């Protein structure tokens, strides 16, 4: 019988100049039966933000199926994988991401993050959502880019991209493109 253990699972989003970062999940999450879930917290530092999910790490197809349903017809990317969607995940959660950058506040809704594992048994991260779109034609060294429109107030003001570089396992880079 395996031991049930809660871990502080950190997912770093790199963006210099980021402040007031938050990811609000509430009760919109999935975790393998019997595994602990103790919520999501965030911190901001001079290199970006960290989302910490306090949860167990037992992967299942049920959580991956929940992730796929949560992103609906949108798109997703994962670290250290070329798969379009995960086959098994430890946990997944859907929420609203908000932050300040360059004096402007941004809000993105229905963002889904999840943790699975690579074939090398390293825990890797996924991000996606029903409003996410995959970007093609990127330079060498970049594995995947995904983007979503974010609001400033009630107006669409920017597209936020999430980029996975070769070697990223527990982090992605964020950028803002004005629209």
N, C-alpha and C positions, 0 to 999 in steps of 0.2 A: 504494500500500500504506500503510495507516494505521499510525502508531506505537503500540506497546503501552506504556502508562504506568501506573504504580501511583500512586494518590491516597490521601491521608488523608481519608476521607469521614466527616464528623462529623454525628451525630444527637443532638440535645439533648433531654433529658427534664427538664422544669421541675417542681421540687417543692422548696420551701424546707424546710430541716430534714432533708434526705436525707443519709445517710452510708453508708459501706461498700457502695456500689453495685457490682454485678458482673453481667456477662452472659457466661456460659460457653457456647461454641459447639462446640468440638472439631472434628470432621470433618463436621458436619451443615450443609453449605452447597451453593449452586449459583452458578456464575459462567459467563459466556459463554466458550466454547472459545477458548483462546489468551490470555485475559486473566489478569493476575497476581492472586494471592490470598495475602496475608501475615497473615491472622488478624484478630482483634478484641481491642481493649483498651478499658478504661473509666477515666474519671476522675470525681471528685466535686468540686463546688464549692458556694459558698453559695446558688446558684440552682437546683441540681439535679445532673444527671449528664450526661456525654457518652459515647456509644458511638462509638468510632472504628474503622471498617472499612478496612483497608489493602488496596485492591483496584483493579482496572481499572474503567473506565466505558464498556463497550460493551454496549448493550442488546440483548436477544434474547427471542423468544417462549418459548424453551426454559426460561429462568430464570423467566419468569412462570408457566409451566405447573408448574414445580417448586414455586413459592410456593403455587399453588392446591392442589396435592396435599398440601403440608405443613400447610395450615390445615384440610384435610379438610372437614367439615361445619360448621366454626366460622365466624368472621367476620373481616373485615379493614377497615381504613380507611387512606386515604392523604392526604397534604398536597396542597392546591391541586387537588383533583379531586372530582368527584361520582360517579366510577366505583366500582362495588362491588369490582372486582378489576382489577389492572394488566394491560395487554395485552403490554407489554415491560418487562423489568427489566435493570439492570446486574448485580446480584448479590442473593442472598437467603441468609439463614442462620437456623437454628433453635437455640434454646438455653434455658437456665435463667437467669432474672433474679432477683437477690436484692439486698436493701437493708435498711437500718435507718432507722426513722423514729419519733420520739417514744419512744425506748428499746425499741421492739419490732422484731424481725427478721422479714422477710417473704420468701417464696420462691414464684415463679411458674414453672411448667414449660411446655415446648412453646410458647414464644413465638417468633414468626417476624418478623424485620425484613427490609426490603429497600429498595433504592434504584432508582428509575426516573428519568423526567424528565417534565416538564410540556410542554404544547404550546408554551410560551414558552421551551423549551430549558433550563429550570432543573432541577437535580437535586432530586427530591422523595423523601420517605420514606414507607414503608408499615409498618404493624404489624398483626399478626393471630395467629391460632392456632386449633387445634381446640377449645380451651376458652373462646374469646372469644365475646362476645355483643354485638351492636349495641344501643345504647340510642337510643330515639326520643324525640320531644317535648323538644327542647332550645331554649334561648333564641336570639334573633337574634345573629348574629356567630359562632356555633359551627357549623362545617360537619359534624362527625362526633364521636361518642363511642363508645368500645368499652370493655368491661370484662371482667375475669377474676378469679376467686377466687384468692387467694394463701394459702399456708399459713404458720402460725406454729408451728414444731415440726411435729407430725403432724396438727394440727387445722386446719380451715378457720377463719380468723379475720377475713378482710377481703376486700373486693372492691376491686380497683385499677382505676381508670378512666384511659383515655388519651384526651385531647381535642384535636381539631384546631380551632383558631380561624381565621377568615378571615385570610389573610396568612401563615400558617405554611407554611414550605417544608421546613426542616430541623429542625423542633422540634415537640414535642407537650407538653401539660401532663398531669402525673400527679396523681391524688388518691386518697385512701384512704377507703373507706366501711366502717365496722365492721359485721360481720354476726353 
